[in-house]
Amino acid sequence: MLTAVEQGRQTVAEETLDVADQAVFSYQKEMIFSQGTEGHSQLSLVRLALERLQEGAFGECLHCGRPIGEKRLEALPWTPYCIDCQEKVENGEIENVVRAA
């Protein structure tokens, strides 16, 4: 069984594929790459949350310092922002200071 990286790097003789097969092949490669990137980002957020837990700052928004809502933490325990600040990050109103390593 191939890993996602091996599948993403696997080459196929594209001249033997018709246009539809080439489109499917390209889509599959993009999906594998996307899943790996998203998984890496989430893992980085979990690691940062564990660091905040050790420091005693878990549950505090990294932007405004207010407590993150209990329901939000239940749904996304690795979240670095309260719901208000997360919305501002998504709207580009504030800079996302948390980057995937």
RODO-2510 file (C-alpha; in nm, 4 decimals, decimal comma):
residues 101
     n   res          X          Y          Z
     1     m     0,0000     0,0000     0,0000
     2     l     0,1411     0,3379    -0,1013
     3     t     0,1587     0,6327     0,1353
     4     a    -0,0031     0,9604     0,0359
     5     v     0,3368     1,1041    -0,0542
     6     e     0,4228     0,8038    -0,2697
     7     q     0,0842     0,8220    -0,4400
     8     g     0,1303     1,1932    -0,5015
     9     r     0,4698     1,1342    -0,6595
    10     q     0,3696     0,8269    -0,8563
    11     t     0,4068     0,8857    -1,2266
    12     v     0,1808     0,7497    -1,4927
    13     a     0,2515     0,7415    -1,8616
    14     e     0,0108     1,0221    -1,9410
    15     e     0,0231     0,9629    -2,3122
    16     t    -0,1716     0,6393    -2,2530
    17     l    -0,4499     0,8252    -2,0716
    18     d    -0,7378     0,9933    -2,2468
    19     v    -0,8458     1,3458    -2,1474
    20     a    -1,1018     1,2231    -1,8913
    21     d    -0,8494     0,9890    -1,7292
    22     q    -0,5938     1,2706    -1,7139
    23     a    -0,8505     1,4941    -1,5410
    24     v    -0,9343     1,2230    -1,2866
    25     f    -0,5649     1,1543    -1,2265
    26     s    -0,4924     1,5248    -1,1711
    27     y    -0,7894     1,5586    -0,9362
    28     q    -0,6776     1,2571    -0,7309
    29     k    -0,3243     1,3934    -0,6961
    30     e    -0,4588     1,7299    -0,5827
    31     m    -0,6900     1,5652    -0,3272
    32     i    -0,4044     1,3591    -0,1803
    33     f    -0,1851     1,6685    -0,1532
    34     s    -0,4680     1,8704     0,0030
    35     q    -0,5438     1,6028     0,2629
    36     g    -0,1792     1,5870     0,3633
    37     t    -0,1553     1,9643     0,3966
    38     e    -0,4749     1,9888     0,6023
    39     g    -0,3622     1,7064     0,8284
    40     h    -0,0280     1,8754     0,8870
    41     s    -0,1973     2,2061     0,9708
    42     q    -0,4336     2,0433     1,2194
    43     l    -0,1478     1,8535     1,3836
    44     s     0,0420     2,1818     1,4261
    45     l    -0,2628     2,3396     1,5913
    46     v    -0,2941     2,0427     1,8291
    47     r     0,0728     2,0723     1,9257
    48     l     0,0323     2,4447     1,9933
    49     a    -0,2771     2,3749     2,2054
    50     l    -0,0801     2,1214     2,4096
    51     e     0,1903     2,3841     2,4655
    52     r    -0,0723     2,6340     2,5843
    53     l    -0,2109     2,3666     2,8170
    54     q     0,1348     2,3163     2,9734
    55     e     0,1802     2,6936     3,0058
    56     g    -0,1598     2,7363     3,1694
    57     a    -0,2939     2,9469     2,8828
    58     f    -0,5211     2,6841     2,7235
    59     g    -0,8678     2,8205     2,6517
    60     e    -0,7544     3,1812     2,6148
    61     c    -0,7804     3,3523     2,2769
    62     l    -0,4359     3,4286     2,1353
    63     h    -0,5578     3,7581     1,9910
    64     c    -0,7778     3,9201     2,2557
    65     g    -0,6924     3,7094     2,5613
    66     r    -1,0562     3,6462     2,6504
    67     p    -1,1709     3,2937     2,7364
    68     i    -1,2693     3,0756     2,4405
    69     g    -1,6253     2,9482     2,4778
    70     e    -1,6688     2,6042     2,6319
    71     k    -1,8774     2,4747     2,3402
    72     r    -1,6173     2,5981     2,0924
    73     l    -1,3418     2,4187     2,2832
    74     e    -1,5517     2,1024     2,2928
    75     a    -1,5921     2,1168     1,9144
    76     l    -1,2369     2,2349     1,8323
    77     p    -1,0092     2,1823     2,1336
    78     w    -0,7054     2,2993     1,9351
    79     t    -0,8573     2,6335     1,8339
    80     p    -0,6323     2,9313     1,9154
    81     y    -0,9052     3,1965     1,8842
    82     c    -1,2430     3,2816     2,0310
    83     i    -1,5291     3,2816     1,7808
    84     d    -1,5201     3,6610     1,7359
    85     c    -1,1479     3,6719     1,6615
    86     q    -1,1675     3,3642     1,4364
    87     e    -1,4307     3,5446     1,2304
    88     k    -1,2025     3,8491     1,2056
    89     v    -0,9131     3,6263     1,0928
    90     e    -1,1332     3,4697     0,8235
    91     n    -1,2501     3,8144     0,7075
    92     g    -0,8910     3,9440     0,6937
    93     e    -0,9584     4,2036     0,9641
    94     i    -0,6772     4,0706     1,1833
    95     e    -0,3673     3,8700     1,0946
    96     n    -0,3612     3,5001     1,1750
    97     v    -0,0586     3,4724     1,4058
    98     v    -0,0797     3,0930     1,4148
    99     r     0,0967     2,9321     1,1198
   100     a     0,1452     2,5641     1,0458
   101     a     0,5057     2,4657     1,0971
***
